[in-house]
Amino acid sequence: MSDTTTARPPAYSITEVLEVLDPAGAQRYAELTPATVEQFGGRFVVLGAQPTVAEGDAGVVVAVVEWPDMEALQTWYDSDAYAPARAIAATAVRRRLVFLPGVPAAA
C-alpha cells in the first residue's frame, strides 16, 4: 500500500503573453520550448489559447503546463536546456509567467 501523504502535489506554470514584440522570435520560442518542457516532465494542458475574458484584462495568448511538482518546474526554468528559449522570450514577448502549487491528490 502506497503512502499518498508523502506524494508531492503537482505544480503549474501559466504563461500569459501580453504583447508580441518580435513575431519571428516568438515563433522560435514556440518551437524550442515544448521539447524542454517534456524533458523535465511537464505536460501542456493549455497551449497557445486565446483567452475568453469574463472579467478584467487578459493577454493575447495563454499556455498552462502541469509539472510533477514545484521542484521539477523550477529545475526546468533554471536549466541549460530552457535557457536559449528563455533568452528569446526576454526580447520577443512581454509576458507574465507564474508558478503555482497544485492541490495534493486525495488520500
VMD Tcl script that draws the C-alpha trace (Angstrom):
set ca {
  {0.00 0.00 0.00}
  {1.48 3.37 -1.01}
  {1.65 6.35 1.31}
  {-0.10 9.17 -0.59}
  {0.53 11.66 2.21}
  {4.20 11.93 1.17}
  {3.46 12.45 -2.53}
  {4.22 15.95 -3.71}
  {1.38 17.87 -5.31}
  {1.66 18.81 -8.98}
  {2.69 22.31 -9.96}
  {1.54 24.57 -12.77}
  {3.20 27.26 -14.83}
  {0.96 29.80 -16.50}
  {2.34 31.95 -19.27}
  {0.28 34.87 -20.45}
  {1.68 36.69 -23.47}
  {0.68 40.32 -23.07}
  {2.31 41.59 -26.26}
  {4.34 40.12 -29.11}
  {7.36 42.36 -29.74}
  {9.13 40.18 -32.31}
  {6.91 37.70 -34.20}
  {9.86 35.69 -35.56}
  {11.38 35.43 -32.09}
  {8.04 34.42 -30.59}
  {7.74 31.69 -33.22}
  {11.25 30.43 -32.44}
  {10.41 30.36 -28.72}
  {7.28 28.33 -29.52}
  {9.40 25.87 -31.49}
  {12.09 25.42 -28.81}
  {10.05 25.25 -25.63}
  {7.88 22.09 -25.94}
  {10.86 19.70 -26.08}
  {12.34 21.23 -22.95}
  {9.01 21.04 -21.12}
  {8.71 17.34 -21.97}
  {12.35 16.71 -20.99}
  {11.60 17.88 -17.43}
  {8.29 16.04 -17.04}
  {5.94 18.87 -17.95}
  {2.73 18.44 -19.91}
  {0.87 21.21 -21.70}
  {-2.76 21.34 -20.60}
  {-3.36 24.61 -22.48}
  {-1.19 25.65 -25.41}
  {-1.49 28.86 -27.37}
  {-5.10 29.50 -26.42}
  {-6.71 32.87 -26.93}
  {-8.49 33.56 -23.65}
  {-12.17 34.34 -23.35}
  {-12.23 37.19 -20.86}
  {-15.00 37.06 -18.27}
  {-13.59 39.85 -16.08}
  {-10.57 42.14 -16.17}
  {-7.84 42.19 -18.77}
  {-6.07 39.32 -20.46}
  {-3.15 38.80 -22.76}
  {-3.29 37.69 -26.35}
  {-2.39 34.05 -25.73}
  {-2.03 31.70 -22.75}
  {-0.23 28.42 -22.04}
  {-0.56 26.23 -18.94}
  {1.86 23.43 -18.13}
  {1.34 20.78 -15.46}
  {4.54 19.64 -13.74}
  {5.19 16.67 -11.45}
  {5.96 19.13 -8.61}
  {7.41 22.58 -7.92}
  {10.95 21.18 -7.87}
  {10.61 19.87 -11.45}
  {9.16 23.19 -12.58}
  {11.95 25.24 -11.02}
  {14.59 22.84 -12.35}
  {13.21 23.29 -15.89}
  {13.09 27.08 -15.57}
  {16.72 27.25 -14.37}
  {18.01 24.60 -16.81}
  {20.58 24.98 -19.56}
  {18.08 23.25 -21.87}
  {15.48 26.03 -21.44}
  {17.99 28.92 -21.30}
  {18.07 29.63 -25.08}
  {14.26 29.80 -25.30}
  {14.11 31.91 -22.14}
  {16.60 34.39 -23.64}
  {14.50 34.66 -26.80}
  {11.33 35.26 -24.79}
  {13.03 38.12 -22.93}
  {13.08 40.21 -26.11}
  {10.37 38.63 -28.28}
  {7.37 38.93 -25.95}
  {6.13 40.84 -22.96}
  {4.68 38.18 -20.73}
  {3.53 37.22 -17.29}
  {4.86 33.86 -16.07}
  {3.64 32.48 -12.76}
  {4.29 29.24 -10.89}
  {1.56 27.71 -8.74}
  {1.47 24.69 -6.45}
  {-1.38 22.30 -7.19}
  {-3.71 20.58 -4.78}
  {-2.42 17.32 -3.30}
  {-4.17 14.17 -4.52}
  {-6.95 12.93 -2.26}
  {-5.94 10.10 0.03}
}
mol new
graphics top color blue
foreach p $ca { graphics top sphere $p radius 0.5 }
foreach p [lrange $ca 0 end-1] q [lrange $ca 1 end] { graphics top cylinder $p $q radius 0.2 }
display resetview
